[in-house]
Amino acid sequence: METKRLILNETSYFGAGAIQQITGEIARRGYKKALVVTDKDLMKFGVATRVLEVLDKANVPYVVYDEVKANPTVNNVKAGVKAFKEAGADFLIAIGGGSPIDTSKAIGIITNNPSFADVKSLEGVADTKKRSVPIIAVPTTAGTAAEVTINYVITDEESVKKMVCVDPNDIPELSIVDPEMMVSMPKGLTAATGMDALTHAIEGYITRGAWTMTDMFEIKAIELIAQHLETAVNEPTNLEARNGMALAQYIAGMGFSNVGLGIVHSMAHPLGAYYDTPHGVANALLLPYVMEYNAPATGDKYKAIAKAMGVANVDGMSQEAYRTAAVDAVKALSKRIHIPQKLNEIGVKEADLEKLAVAAFNDVCTPGNPRDTSAEEILALYKKAF
């Protein structure tokens, strides 16, 4: 019997108003000064400042680093490492979607493992020896689950690629999953990040490494997303829907972080590197095409996906019928929340498809895909989605 590994946060808080817990935890852990990592928009729209107000009230000293890009770069990380040192900080607070949290992971790892200061050597499974500087992660999107995963993604602009880094030493010490931090997310971002979470759940469920414990997480995540995503998109201030999505994406992360993903992610990463496509949009668009392609290698798992998506009378269906039903349910949800359906709608150039396919085939997520694949077959999928 194969040994399985499960790595999760030490502590997480959930629910409306959970950010109030942050200062008690800082005091309990004896942290002195924070580098707050976020982006300009979250500062401008007063999202990050909600956390800063809690810190101010408790007189917790901090310095803000808000230069993080939507697809964070090697230079973002290097500047962050410098900012951390200059601030004299001893812990990080990451506020945002995957981008600020991923950037914090890289800053925290390099600060305690300076031999990786070039950033590029972190790609893949880096042999770091020391845990990251303590990170408190406060997600403002319901998608990446970066607050509970051991993965992070940094864009290497020089060689135009997204580096996927996997390191148990980077997991945040503390996560604060507060739906009130998510209510100002615009509709398009709510839709894209929600579909990102659905991609995590479905890929984590059918990946080669999936097992009993992670299956339990992923199926629940799919159910919650089917139940709450549309409402969260259409009624941004609906706290029940926001909370449902906040939980769903976290639960999906508990699973996929420990078992890996598949070629939806492999194909989405080069789109982010070449065109700066938001990761959630890339995943959402590609998911139904890849699900269709992977179906023959998934046993009866699409039956559970179809049920979790709310499809009726699944038990009476043939294998072919429930596989089609699962794909159709995902496609229908995607259309209802206005996700682009073709790559040519989001600025992808047909002439680039071949090099995108090679990059996708060489991506770290490819070996987890349930169906054996090749650069040629991935190219055919890109063409179909084009």
N, C-alpha and C positions, 0 to 999 in steps of 0.2 A: 504493500500500500504506500502510495506516494505521500510524502510529508507536505503539508500546506502551511502557508504563513499568512498571518493577519496582522496588519499594522494600522492602528487607529490613533486619534488624538488622545492625549491624557485626559483633557477636560473640555467639554463643550456646553454652552448654554443656548437654549432655544426659546423663542417666543417674543411677542411684542414687549419692548422695553428691556430686552436682555442686555443692551449695551450698558445699562446702569451697573452691571456686575463687574465691569472692567476694572474699576479702581480698587475694589476690594481684593480682586485677584492680584493686581499689581503690588498692593501692600503685603498680601500674604506671601508672595514670592520674593519680596525684598528687592524688586527692580527699582532702579533709581531714575533713569532718564531715557525717554523714547526717541527713536527716529520714526516719525510717522511717514509711511510710504503710500502715496496716492497719486491721482492725476489732476490736471488743471480743471477739468470739467466738474469733477466731484467737489473740488473746492469752490468753484464758481457757483454751482447750483446748491450749495449749502448742505450737501450730503455728508461729506467728511467732517464738516464743522460741527455736526451733531455729536460726534465722538470727542472732538476737541473741547466742546463745552463741558462734557462730563469730566475730562482731564483737568480743565481749568478750575472747575468747582472743587476738585480734590487737591489742587495745587501740585499736580504731577507735571514735572518739567518735560518739554519735548521740543524737537525741531522738526519742521515739515520738509519733506522732499517730494515735490509733486511733478517731476519731469517725466513720469512714466508714459510711454506711448501705448496705443491700443494693442500693438504687437511688440512687446518690449524688446529692446535691442541689447547687444553686448555693451554698447556705450552707456545705456541707461544703468546697467548693472555696475559698471566701473565707477560712474559718477555717484551712484548710491553707496558703494563701498567707501568712497572718499567722504561723502556726506556723513556717514555713520561714524567714521573715525573723528572727523572734525567736530561733530556734535558732542563727542564724549559720551555717547549713548551706550547703554548696556542691554537694551532690548529693542525689538521692532514692533510697530503696530501697522499692519497692512490693511488699508481700507479701500475696497473696490472689487472689481470682478477678478478674473484670473490674472489680469496683467499686473496690478500692484502686488498681489499675493505671490505670483511667480517671481517677480523682481525681488521681493523681500527674501524669498527662499535662497535665491542666488547670492544676494548680499550677505545673508546670515551664514551661508555655507563658506563663502570665500573669506569672510572676516575670521572665522575659526579654522579655516584650512587654506592659509595664504598661498600654498603652492599651486592653487587653482585660479590665481588672480587673472590669468588670461581669459577666463570665462569659457573659452571654446573647449578646454579640456574637461569640462563638466558634462559634455554630451554623452548620452548613453548611460551606462551604469558606472558612475565615477567612484573610485576607491577612496572616498573621504574617510578620515579616521575620527573626526570630532563632530559632535552634534552642532547644528546651526546655532547661532545666537538665538535666544528665545524669541519666538514670533507669536504675537496675538493677531489672529486673522479675523477681520470683520467684513464678510462678503456683502456687496451691495447689488449683486445680480444673483439670479437663481439658475445657474448653469454649470460652471466649471467644476464646482466642488473643490477648488484648490485648497480650501481650508482644512480638508480632511485627507488629501492625497499625498503620496510621496513623489509626485511628478511635478515638473514645471517645464515651461517651454520658453526659450529665448531665441530671438531672431538674430542670425549672423548675417548682417547686411552685406559684408564683403563677398561671401560665397552664396548669397541669396538662398538661405535655407533656414528652416525652423529646427532648432536643436531641441530634441526631446531629452530631458534629463530625468533620471530615475534614481532617487537616493533616500533611503529610510531616515537618514540624518536630517532631512529638511522639513519633516512634518511639523506644523505649528503646535506649540505647547498648549495653546488655548484657542478655541474658536467661539465666536459670538455670532449666532445665526438669528438675527433680529429682523423679522419681516418689515418693520417700520423703516429700516434702512433701505428697503427695496421699492417703496411706493412711488418714488419719483422717477423710476426707470421709464423711459419712453416706450411706447407700444412696440415699435420695431425691435428694440433691444430685449424687451420682455419675451417677445416671440422667438427671437433668435437664440437667446440664452436658454429658454425653456426647451427648445428643440435640441440644443446641445446636451442638456441633461437627459433628454429622451434617447439621444444617440449613445450616451455613456451607458444608460441602463440596458438598451438592446444589445449593444456590442459587448458589454460586460457579461450579459446573460448567455450569449452564444459563442463567446471566445473559447479557445482551446483549453484555457486554464480554469474555466468556471467550475465551481463545485457547490455542494449543498448550501454552505453558509452564504456565499456571494449570490447564488440564485435567489435566496430568500430576500436579500436586499433589493436586487434588480427588479424582481416582479412587483414588489411593493412600490418601488419608484415609478414604474410604468403606470400602475394603477392611479397613483396620486397625480401624475402629470396628465393622464387622460381626463381625470376629474377636474383639475384646477387650472390648467394652462390657459384655456380659452377665456375663462372668466378673468384671470389675472391680466390678460392682454386687453380685454374690452372694458374692464372696470379696475383701473390701476390702483385705486385706493381701497379695494376690497381686501381687508386684512386676512380673512379666512383663506381666500385664494392665494394671496401672497405667502401666507404661512405654509399652505399645502405645497407650494412650489419650492419654498425654502427647504422644507423637510425632504421633499422628493430628490432635489439635486444633491443634498448631503448624503442621503441614503444610497443613491446611485454611486457616489464617490467612495463610500465605504466598501462597495463591491469592486468597481473597476480598478481602483488604485492597487488592489491586491491580486488581480488576475489579468490585467491588460485589456486591450481593445482589439480593433481590427482595421480593415482597409478604408472604412469611412474616414477615420482619422488620418490614415496614411495619405489619402487623396486630398483631405482638407488642408493639411499642413503646407504643401507647396503653394496652394492658392493664397494662403496668408503671407507666405514669403515673397511671392512674385507680385501679387496685386494688392497686398494689405487687406484682403477680404476678411471681414470679421469672422472669427472662428466658428461661432454659432451658425451664421448664415451658410458657410461652406458645408458644415456637417448636415444641417437641415436639408439643404438642397440634394446632397448626395445620398442621404440615408435610404430612401425608398429604392433607388437603383441598385445599391449594394445589397440591401435585404433580399431583393429579387434574385440577384446573382448568387448569394450565399445559401438560399433556401435548401438546395439539395444536400447540404452538409450539416443540417441543423436538427436532424431527427424529428422529434415531436415538439420541439421547443416553440415553434410558431403558434402552436395550439394555445399555449399559456400566454403568449404575447397577445394573440387575438382576444382572448378572454380579458386580459388585463386592460386592453384598449377599449373594452366595453362592447365587443361584437357579440350579437345574440346567437343562441343555438349552435355554439361551436362544437359541442360534443357529437352532434349528428353529422358533422362534415367529414369529407374525405381529406386525406393529407394534402392533396393539391388545393382543395377548396380552403382549408384553414390557413395554408401558407399565403394564398392570394389574399384572403381576408385580412391577415395581419399587415401585409404590405399596403393594401388599400386603405386600412384604417389610419396608418401613419401618414399616407399621402393626403388623405382627406383632412386630417387635423392641420397639416402643414399648409394646405390651400386656404382653409378657413381663417388662419391667422396671417395670411398674406406673405408667406415665404416665397421668394423667387423660385421658379421650378426649372429653369434652364441656365446653364453656365453663361450663355451669350448675353443673358439679361444683366449679369453682374460684372461685365467688362473683361471676361476671359477671352483670350485670342486663340483662334483655332490653330494657328501656326505654332503655339506653345505646347499643345497637348502632348506631343511626344516627349519633350523634356520633363513635363509635369509627371508623366507616367513613370519615367525612370526614377525621378525623385521619390514618388510615392512607393514604388516597389522597394526602394532601399530604406524606407522609413522604419523606425524602430517598432511601430505598431503592426507591421505586416505579418510577422510570424505568428501573431495571436489570432489571425483571421481563421474562421472554421474551415474555409475551403482553400485548398492550395491554389496559388495564383501565379501570374507572371506579369512582366511589364506590358506584354502584348494584350493580355486580358484586361489589365487596368486601363490601358489606352482605349480599348473597345468600350469600357464603362464610361470614361470621360466623353467619348464621342456620342454615346447614347444620351448622356446628360447635357450635351452641348446644345 
